[in-house]
Amino acid sequence: MNPEYVSSLTNHLWQSTLFAGAAGLLVLVLRKNHARVRHGVWLAASSKFLIPLSVLVAMGGHIRWQSAPDTTRSNWSLIMEEVGQPFTVPAVSSPLLANAPPAASPLPGVLLGIWAGGFLGISCSWWIRWRRIRAVVRAGSPVHLEIPIPAMCSRSSLEPGVFGVFRPVLLLPEGIFERLAPAQLQAVIAHELCHVRHRDNLIAAMHMFVETVFWFHPLVWWIGKRMVEERERACDEEVLRLGSEPRVYAEGILNVCKSYLSSPLACASGVSGSDLKR
């Protein structure tokens, strides 16, 4: 593996880690704001793992700052270059060393093999879970509800949830119409429609890709958990803002938790991830 590639990867990882830490501090500052705002902060931290800082610096270099003097722009560019590339490969100054062949090391190949194994393993895990939910949706029967997306009723024990990224489908377990009161069911369905309006499944699928690529980084998994918590809390806030009674809504979630299993995929959003105390 080329040392320059290793240096670039190291730079990208530490930059993303630093960005995630800053996002965590910002979330603490915004703890009294709406959950959707905090979810956006975590989304930015997740997206940073896919966008190297060098790309952002290059984009900023094409912006003309009319009010700033040339010296300020040059100093700022130098600072950003130093921050963006702290782990650089030193240039070879000796002619003898320049002509010498680089020593082969098996470590990069071993690390690449470990990463590929983890990548394939996690990809297969996501694919198996997705196939399982897809089979449940296909086996379901249509239900007519006054909602903007199709609804299916299934015999599975999965909780009510929205399946699909670009063509979402509301999946309801069989018997939920008897287990929940009409007001409770209405609140639960309103929760799922909030996920559809904010495209939470698409955002979750994007972060699942980040988790698959950077599976070795613990902060990536930690960010994923925070994103799920904040998106569920954001939908709870929106349901209550639309007029649902908090006690009725909490009782509906409790009945769902007692009777059904949570969704095995983050991109098939359900309702049991809500924090009842909050």
Backbone torsions as a table, in degrees:
resi	resn	phi	psi	omega
1	MET	NA	136.3	-178.4
2	ASN	-64.9	132.1	178.7
3	PRO	-58.1	-30.8	178.8
4	GLU	-64.8	-37.3	177.6
5	TYR	-65.2	-41.5	178.5
6	VAL	-62.6	-41.8	179.0
7	SER	-64.1	-42.5	179.7
8	SER	-64.7	-41.5	178.9
9	LEU	-64.9	-41.5	178.6
10	THR	-62.7	-42.5	177.8
11	ASN	-60.5	-45.5	-177.4
12	HIS	-63.8	-40.7	-177.8
13	LEU	-66.8	-43.9	-177.9
14	TRP	-71.7	-33.6	175.9
15	GLN	-63.5	-44.4	-179.9
16	SER	-65.8	-37.7	177.4
17	THR	-64.4	-43.4	178.0
18	LEU	-63.4	-40.1	179.3
19	PHE	-64.8	-40.6	179.0
20	ALA	-65.0	-39.5	176.6
21	GLY	-63.0	-40.9	177.1
22	ALA	-64.9	-36.9	177.3
23	ALA	-63.8	-39.7	177.7
24	GLY	-61.7	-41.2	177.4
25	LEU	-66.3	-38.2	178.9
26	LEU	-66.1	-37.1	178.1
27	VAL	-63.1	-38.3	176.3
28	LEU	-61.4	-39.5	178.0
29	VAL	-66.3	-34.6	-176.2
30	LEU	-96.0	20.2	-174.2
31	ARG	-65.3	-19.6	178.2
32	LYS	-96.5	-0.2	176.6
33	ASN	-84.2	-178.9	178.1
34	HIS	-67.0	146.5	-178.9
35	ALA	-62.8	-29.8	180.0
36	ARG	-64.4	-31.5	177.0
37	VAL	-67.2	-45.7	179.1
38	ARG	-65.5	-35.5	176.4
39	HIS	-61.7	-38.6	177.3
40	GLY	-64.8	-35.0	177.2
41	VAL	-64.6	-45.6	178.1
42	TRP	-65.7	-34.0	176.2
43	LEU	-62.9	-40.1	176.8
44	ALA	-63.7	-39.8	177.6
45	ALA	-64.5	-38.1	177.3
46	SER	-66.7	-42.3	-178.6
47	SER	-65.8	-29.1	-179.3
48	LYS	-61.5	-29.6	178.2
49	PHE	-66.5	-19.0	179.4
50	LEU	-98.2	-12.9	-175.8
51	ILE	-121.0	108.7	177.5
52	PRO	-64.5	150.0	179.5
53	LEU	-63.6	-29.5	-179.8
54	SER	-62.3	-33.3	177.9
55	VAL	-67.4	-42.1	178.6
56	LEU	-64.9	-39.4	178.7
57	VAL	-65.0	-40.4	178.7
58	ALA	-64.5	-38.8	177.4
59	MET	-65.7	-40.7	178.8
60	GLY	-67.4	-25.8	179.6
61	GLY	-68.3	-20.6	179.6
62	HIS	-87.8	-4.0	179.8
63	ILE	-87.7	130.0	179.7
64	ARG	-91.2	119.6	178.5
65	TRP	-99.6	97.4	-174.7
66	GLN	-68.0	-32.2	-174.5
67	SER	-83.8	-17.4	-176.6
68	ALA	-92.3	138.4	177.1
69	PRO	-69.9	164.0	-177.1
70	ASP	-64.0	-36.5	-178.4
71	THR	-65.6	-37.8	179.5
72	THR	-65.3	-42.7	-180.0
73	ARG	-64.1	-41.5	-178.4
74	SER	-67.8	-41.7	178.4
75	ASN	-63.7	-41.9	179.1
76	TRP	-63.9	-39.4	178.6
77	SER	-63.6	-40.7	178.9
78	LEU	-64.6	-41.0	179.4
79	ILE	-63.0	-45.6	-179.1
80	MET	-64.3	-35.8	177.3
81	GLU	-66.3	-39.9	179.2
82	GLU	-66.6	-42.0	179.0
83	VAL	-68.7	-37.6	-175.9
84	GLY	-73.8	-24.0	-176.4
85	GLN	-135.5	69.7	178.6
86	PRO	-77.9	-25.1	-178.0
87	PHE	-106.3	84.9	-178.8
88	THR	-107.1	151.4	178.4
89	VAL	-81.5	120.5	-177.5
90	PRO	-65.7	144.4	179.3
91	ALA	-74.2	147.8	-179.8
92	VAL	-89.1	118.9	-176.4
93	SER	-96.4	-25.4	-176.7
94	SER	-82.4	132.1	177.4
95	PRO	-62.1	-35.8	-179.8
96	LEU	-65.5	-42.6	179.3
97	LEU	-70.3	-30.1	-179.3
98	ALA	-67.6	-34.7	-178.9
99	ASN	-85.8	-11.8	-178.0
100	ALA	-76.5	138.3	178.9
101	PRO	-69.7	142.4	-179.8
102	PRO	-67.0	144.0	179.9
103	ALA	-73.5	129.5	-179.1
104	ALA	-77.7	133.6	179.1
105	SER	-125.9	132.3	-179.9
106	PRO	-78.1	-9.4	-174.9
107	LEU	-61.0	-46.7	179.5
108	PRO	-59.4	-40.0	178.8
109	GLY	-65.7	-37.0	177.7
110	VAL	-66.0	-43.5	179.2
111	LEU	-64.5	-39.3	177.8
112	LEU	-63.9	-39.3	177.7
113	GLY	-65.5	-39.7	177.7
114	ILE	-64.0	-43.0	179.1
115	TRP	-63.3	-43.8	-179.4
116	ALA	-62.6	-38.6	177.8
117	GLY	-63.7	-43.9	177.4
118	GLY	-65.2	-40.2	179.1
119	PHE	-61.0	-46.9	-179.8
120	LEU	-67.4	-39.9	-179.4
121	GLY	-62.5	-46.0	-179.6
122	ILE	-69.9	-38.0	177.1
123	SER	-60.4	-43.4	178.7
124	CYS	-64.8	-37.4	178.7
125	SER	-63.8	-46.5	177.5
126	TRP	-61.0	-42.7	-176.3
127	TRP	-64.6	-41.3	179.6
128	ILE	-64.6	-43.4	179.1
129	ARG	-65.4	-40.5	179.0
130	TRP	-64.2	-41.2	177.7
131	ARG	-62.9	-36.7	-179.6
132	ARG	-63.8	-46.1	179.8
133	ILE	-69.4	-37.5	179.0
134	ARG	-61.8	-39.9	177.7
135	ALA	-64.0	-37.4	178.1
136	VAL	-64.9	-41.4	-180.0
137	VAL	-65.7	-43.1	-179.4
138	ARG	-65.5	-30.5	-179.6
139	ALA	-82.7	-7.9	-177.8
140	GLY	-78.8	168.4	179.4
141	SER	-113.5	142.1	-177.7
142	PRO	-63.5	145.0	176.8
143	VAL	-126.1	132.8	-179.1
144	HIS	-87.7	113.8	175.6
145	LEU	-131.9	151.0	-179.8
146	GLU	-81.9	66.3	179.6
147	ILE	-133.4	159.5	-174.5
148	PRO	-78.4	-1.2	179.5
149	ILE	-125.7	157.5	177.5
150	PRO	-64.0	150.3	178.6
151	ALA	-125.3	139.0	-179.8
152	MET	-127.1	145.2	175.8
153	CYS	-110.0	129.6	-174.2
154	SER	-125.3	154.7	177.2
155	ARG	-84.9	-1.2	-178.6
156	SER	-72.4	169.5	179.7
157	SER	-97.8	14.6	179.1
158	LEU	-72.2	148.2	178.3
159	GLU	-67.3	163.1	172.2
160	PRO	-58.9	135.8	-177.7
161	GLY	-164.4	169.8	179.1
162	VAL	-107.2	121.9	179.2
163	PHE	-110.2	138.8	178.5
164	GLY	108.5	143.9	-178.0
165	VAL	-96.9	-52.0	-177.2
166	PHE	-99.9	-24.1	176.2
167	ARG	-127.4	77.0	-174.5
168	PRO	-67.6	146.2	178.1
169	VAL	-131.4	133.0	175.9
170	LEU	-83.5	121.0	-178.6
171	LEU	-106.3	119.6	180.0
172	LEU	-114.7	132.5	178.1
173	PRO	-73.2	150.3	179.9
174	GLU	-65.9	136.4	179.8
175	GLY	93.0	-3.3	-177.9
176	ILE	-69.5	-26.0	179.9
177	PHE	-69.1	-24.1	177.1
178	GLU	-90.1	-29.3	-176.0
179	ARG	-81.9	-25.7	-178.3
180	LEU	-112.1	142.1	172.8
181	ALA	-68.6	156.2	-179.0
182	PRO	-53.9	-41.6	179.9
183	ALA	-67.1	-37.1	178.1
184	GLN	-66.6	-44.5	179.6
185	LEU	-63.3	-39.9	178.9
186	GLN	-62.5	-40.3	179.0
187	ALA	-67.7	-40.5	178.9
188	VAL	-64.6	-42.7	178.3
189	ILE	-65.0	-38.6	176.9
190	ALA	-60.8	-36.7	176.3
191	HIS	-61.1	-45.5	-178.8
192	GLU	-66.9	-36.4	178.3
193	LEU	-67.4	-27.6	173.8
194	CYS	-62.2	-40.7	176.8
195	HIS	-60.4	-38.9	-179.4
196	VAL	-67.2	-45.1	-177.8
197	ARG	-62.6	-35.5	-177.4
198	HIS	-95.5	6.1	178.0
199	ARG	53.3	44.8	-178.4
200	ASP	-65.9	-32.2	178.9
201	ASN	-66.0	-38.9	177.8
202	LEU	-65.3	-43.7	178.7
203	ILE	-63.6	-41.4	179.0
204	ALA	-65.2	-37.7	178.1
205	ALA	-64.6	-37.5	176.9
206	MET	-63.1	-42.6	179.6
207	HIS	-71.5	-31.1	174.5
208	MET	-60.5	-35.9	175.5
209	PHE	-64.9	-41.0	176.8
210	VAL	-61.7	-42.9	178.7
211	GLU	-63.6	-34.7	-179.8
212	THR	-70.3	-39.9	-178.3
213	VAL	-76.0	-43.6	-177.2
214	PHE	-107.9	46.8	-176.2
215	TRP	-63.0	-22.3	-176.9
216	PHE	-82.1	-8.4	-175.3
217	HIS	-98.1	114.4	-176.8
218	PRO	-63.5	-28.7	-179.9
219	LEU	-64.7	-30.0	179.2
220	VAL	-62.8	-43.7	179.4
221	TRP	-70.4	-35.0	177.6
222	TRP	-65.5	-42.2	176.9
223	ILE	-61.4	-40.3	179.3
224	GLY	-60.0	-42.2	178.3
225	LYS	-65.2	-41.2	178.9
226	ARG	-65.5	-36.8	179.3
227	MET	-64.6	-41.4	178.3
228	VAL	-64.5	-44.3	179.6
229	GLU	-60.3	-46.0	-176.1
230	GLU	-72.4	-34.3	179.0
231	ARG	-68.5	-38.5	177.9
232	GLU	-67.9	-40.1	178.7
233	ARG	-66.1	-36.3	178.4
234	ALA	-64.7	-40.7	177.5
235	CYS	-67.3	-37.2	176.0
236	ASP	-60.1	-45.6	179.7
237	GLU	-61.2	-39.8	-178.7
238	GLU	-70.0	-38.8	178.0
239	VAL	-61.9	-43.9	179.1
240	LEU	-68.5	-34.6	178.5
241	ARG	-67.9	-28.4	178.7
242	LEU	-78.2	-6.6	172.6
243	GLY	117.6	1.9	179.1
244	SER	-71.2	144.3	178.0
245	GLU	-73.9	127.8	-177.1
246	PRO	-56.8	-42.3	-178.4
247	ARG	-66.0	-42.5	179.0
248	VAL	-64.0	-41.6	-179.6
249	TYR	-64.4	-44.3	179.3
250	ALA	-64.3	-39.8	177.9
251	GLU	-64.1	-37.7	177.2
252	GLY	-63.4	-42.0	178.5
253	ILE	-65.7	-40.0	178.3
254	LEU	-61.8	-42.5	178.5
255	ASN	-63.8	-36.1	176.9
256	VAL	-66.4	-43.6	-179.2
257	CYS	-64.8	-34.5	-179.0
258	LYS	-73.8	-26.7	-170.9
259	SER	-107.7	-20.6	-170.9
260	TYR	-134.7	164.0	-179.7
261	LEU	-93.6	150.9	178.3
262	SER	-74.1	159.6	-178.6
263	SER	-68.9	137.0	179.4
264	PRO	-79.5	-4.0	-179.0
265	LEU	-125.6	139.5	178.2
266	ALA	-69.6	-26.3	-179.6
267	CYS	-89.1	9.4	169.0
268	ALA	-119.5	81.2	-167.2
269	SER	-70.3	136.8	178.6
270	GLY	-116.9	-147.6	-176.6
271	VAL	-129.6	-15.9	-172.9
272	SER	-76.7	-4.1	177.0
273	GLY	-80.8	1.2	-177.9
274	SER	-71.6	150.4	176.6
275	ASP	-96.2	104.6	-174.3
276	LEU	-66.0	-35.8	-179.2
277	LYS	-63.5	-46.3	178.8
278	ARG	-67.7	NA	NA
